Amino acid sequence: MKTKFDVAVIGAGIMGLSTAYYLLKEGYKVVLLEKNEIGSGASGACDDMILLQSKKPGISLEMSLESLEMYRALSKELNTDIQFETRGGMIVIEDQEQLRVMEDFVSNQKKYGLEVEIIDKKDVFKKQPHITEKIIASTYSTKDSQVNPFCVMKGFLAKGIDLGLDIKRNICIKEIVPRKDYWKIILQDDHYIEAEKIVNTSGAWAAKIGDMIGIDIPITPKKGQICVTEQIPQLGETNVWSAEYMVAKMNPELIKNQNPLFKELGIGFAFSQAIHGNYLIGSTRENVGFNKETNYEALKLLVNQAIKFFPILNNVHIIRSFAGFRPASLDGKPIVGEVSERKGFYIAAGHEGDGIALVPITGKLMADLISKKHIYYDMEELNIQRFNKKEEVEKSKAISV
């Protein structure tokens, strides 16, 4: 038994749902394939942030800014309350070295259009009256926002179904076979699907789909552990991160904390309040394969770090914890685009901790690429081919030496 589609999207997390939705808007017949349940991977185990201040100046920041504007209209477009809020954000600074790094980072972000500044200790306390006295300054942006990922997925799913989306849950793909002008996806029951295009939105599992067609997709899982507090009143004006969080994300080797577990676990402080009053305390960045277990020592470090920044949390209960896999590429940027040696096979994965922020723009870009529309981003910067080019450069350097 076979079924024909224009596009098969593999992976029904938030990125797959976004991609399917924007393809359906372009008039394509789309099937969404999921090995488990919708949102059962990283999308169901992440925080809620559209954090612009963490984005490096360049294409990642430019896409995030456009994605933010798309989010502003999504509740109305999807006819679903996605719990979008703009509270702003602060990255608190503990010493002069962090201040120098953040001043340079902020200066470059401003050149790309982000409204962000450095504020002094006095102004920090106006916005965060419960924060520790040990900080010396902070960045501040009014643009940092948040959404509820489950509500976003619900909206994309409902609207997608209205537009004719076909969903196949709990399926196992046995084989992906290229044909002359389409792809044959063979399922575990020997039924198969034919599709002119495939989009791999499998997140941390994207490399496993790549293996099926003989390509190496350099995406690995990074486990992130998060603690959740009981519902409490809002402690400050904005959500908060530490400058060390930025260091942990961009260059773990620069982490100063003397506890070796901090570097091993890639710990950085992230502190955001969900709409119902629970605070999310994160997070780790662990290279432990597909081990999804939470770890008491890691959770204790996260909680103690939160208390260090906000001593008032010493009187607050932690009610649960969870872990999820961030799909991390080799260079920290997502892989978005068609695989040149496998025509009709596209990838939209590898967003690591930027997935929620980049969901709408990534889905739209995939639909525009497949529709051959003009795109004003340099998509070569995100194409998987960039890794081959880097290897070629390294080889030429070695030969010249």
Buried (B, 14 or more C-beta within 10 A) or exposed (E): EEBEBBBBBBBBBBBBBBBBBBBBBBEBBBBBBBBEEBBBBBBBBBBBBBBBBBBBBBBBBBBBBBBBEBBEEBBEBBEBBBBBBBBBBBBBBBBEEBBEBBBEBBEBBEEBEBEBEBBEBEBBBEBBEEBBEEBBBBBBBEBBBBBBBBBBBBBBBBBBEEBEBBBBEEBEBEEBEBEEEBBBBBBEEEEBBBBBBBBBBBBBBBBBBBEBBEBEBBBBBBBBBBBBBEBBEEBBBBBBBBBBBBBBBBEBEBBEEEEEBBBBBBBBBBBBBBBEEBBBBBBBBBEBEEEBEBBEEBBEBBBEBBBBBBEEBEEBEBEEBBBBBBBBBEEBBBBBBBBEEBEBBBBBBBBBBBBBBBBBBBBBBBBBBBEEEEEEBEBEBBBBBBBEEEEEEEEEEEEEE
